[in-house]
Amino acid sequence: MDLARYISKARAFLLTCAAVIASCPAAVAQTYVSSQVERALITAHDQAAKNQFYAALNTLGRLGHVDQQNYSVQLLRGRILSWAGHYDHAEAEFEDMLAKTPNNPDVLLAYGYLDYYRGDNVAAQAKFLSILNAYPDYEDANLALNRVSFEAEADKNLQLDFGGAISTFSRSANENWSQVFIQGVKKGKTGTWSMRFDRYDRFSLTDEEITVGYSRRFESGWDMALNASVVPSADFRPDAGASITLGHSTKIQAAGVEALRVKARLKSDFYGSNNITSVDPGLEVYLTPGPVLSGSLISVKSETEDWEFGGVTQVSLPVLDDLTVVGGLANAPEAINGEVIRTQSVFGYMAYKLNPDLTVRASFARDDRSNSYIRENFGLSVSRLF
C-alpha cells in the first residue's frame, strides 16, 4: 500500500517536470525577443543622439513585424522621425498610437514636440496643457510648456504700449493733471530699442517729452539700459535727461530663492541751469515659484542743495497664470519742477494677460508731498506684441 502511494507521487512529480521542460523553449524565446527589442531601442536611441537618424530607423526596421508594433519601439520611431524632419510620417505614428491608447501623455508629449519642430507653438502648447490638465505633476510636460511659451513670446519682436493717467488732488487747489503716452519697443539680436512719446497737461500748461532707450542682456549675467529724453520748450518737465542702469544677476542654489540681481542707476535731469542728479542702487530677490522682492536706495542732489536720501520697496506677486499684482512703498526725494521734494508714496498695479499677445495694466498711486499737496493717480495702459 505504501509502495502504491510512492509510485503515485513519483508519477505526479515526473509529469510536473515534463510540463516545465516543455514550457522552457517558449520562455527562452520570449526572453530572447524582449532582449532583442531592448537592445534595438538602446542602439537606435544612441544613434539618434548622434544625429544618425537613418541608421537608427534601420535598426528598428530590422525587428520583426510584431516587434515593430511594440509600444516603446513605435514611440521611439515617431520621435526619431520628428527629429529627422519627417513630420508627416511622425504624425502618422503618433495618430496610430493615440487611436490605440487615447490621451496617452507620453505620446502627446512627443506629438507636442513635433508641433514645436514644425513651428506651430499654439498646437504644441495645447497638447502640453492637455497633459497637465490630466497629470498636473508631469514635469516633462511642464518644462516643455514653459520652453514653448517662452520661445513663442520671444518670437514676438515688436511691442506697442499706450495708455494714460489722471491725477486728482487734496490739500491743494491744483486742477487735475493728465498724461497720455505711446511707446514702441523693438527687440533685436543685440539688444532692445524703444521710443516713447509722453504728453503732460499740468498747471494749464502742456509739455511733450520724447524718450529713446536701449537695453541689452549679456550671457555673463550682466545687463544694461540707456535712456535719453528731451522736452522742446519745457515749462515744468526737465529740458533734457539721461540715465544709465547696470545690473548683474546670479542664480542662487538656496531653498525658496532662485536668483539675485544687484543694480544701480545714475540719472541726470537738466532744468535750465540747474542739474538734478540721482543715484539709485538696489537689489532684486527672485523667489520660488515666482514672487519678486526689490528695494532701492534713492539719493538725489541738486546743484544748490546737499544730498537727500530715501528708499523704495516693492513686491511683485503672480496671483494667477495670467495675473500679476505689484505693490510698493516709498519715502524718498524726487525732482518736481526743478526742485527736490520729499514724497511718501503708496503705489501698485495689476497686469492681466487677456491672451499671450495682449496685456492690460491698471495702476494707482498716492503721493504725499511734504508741505504741499496729496496726489492720487489712476492709470490704464495696454501692451500688444506683434
Stockholm file with secondary structure:
# STOCKHOLM 1.0

chainA/1-386         MDLARYISKARAFLLTCAAVIASCPAAVAQTYVSSQVERALITAHDQAAKNQFYAALNTLGRLGHVDQQNYSVQLLRGRILSWAGHYDHAEAEFEDMLAKTPNNPDVLLAYGYLDYYRGDNVAAQAKFLSILNAYPDYEDANLALNRVSFEAEADKNLQLDFGGAISTFSRSANENWSQVFIQGVKKGKTGTWSMRFDRYDRFSLTDEEITVGYSRRFESGWDMALNASVVPSADFRPDAGASITLGHSTKIQAAGVEALRVKARLKSDFYGSNNITSVDPGLEVYLTPGPVLSGSLISVKSETEDWEFGGVTQVSLPVLDDLTVVGGLANAPEAINGEVIRTQSVFGYMAYKLNPDLTVRASFARDDRSNSYIRENFGLSVSRLF
#=GR chainA/1-386 SS CHHHHHHHHHHHHHHHHHHHHHHHHHHHHHHHHHHHHHHHHHHHHHHHHTTCHHHHHHHHHTSCHHHHTSHHHHHHHHHHHHHTTCHHHHHHHHHHHHHHSTTCHHHHHHHHHHHHHHTCHHHHHHHHHHHHHHCTTCHHHHHHHHHHHHHHHHTCCEEEEEEEEEEEEESSCCCCEEEEEEEEEEEETTEEEEEEEEEEEETTEEEEEEEEEEEEECTTSEEEEEEEEECTTCSSSCSEEEEEEEEEEEEEEETTEEEEEEEEEEEEEEETTEEEEEEEEEEEEEESSSCEEEEEEEEEEETTSCCEEEEEEEEEEEEETTEEEEEEEEEEEEEETTEEEEEEEEEEEEEEEEETTEEEEEEEEEEEETTSCEEEEEEEEEEEEC
#=GC SS_cons         CHHHHHHHHHHHHHHHHHHHHHHHHHHHHHHHHHHHHHHHHHHHHHHHHTTCHHHHHHHHHTSCHHHHTSHHHHHHHHHHHHHTTCHHHHHHHHHHHHHHSTTCHHHHHHHHHHHHHHTCHHHHHHHHHHHHHHCTTCHHHHHHHHHHHHHHHHTCCEEEEEEEEEEEEESSCCCCEEEEEEEEEEEETTEEEEEEEEEEEETTEEEEEEEEEEEEECTTSEEEEEEEEECTTCSSSCSEEEEEEEEEEEEEEETTEEEEEEEEEEEEEEETTEEEEEEEEEEEEEESSSCEEEEEEEEEEETTSCCEEEEEEEEEEEEETTEEEEEEEEEEEEEETTEEEEEEEEEEEEEEEEETTEEEEEEEEEEEETTSCEEEEEEEEEEEEC
//
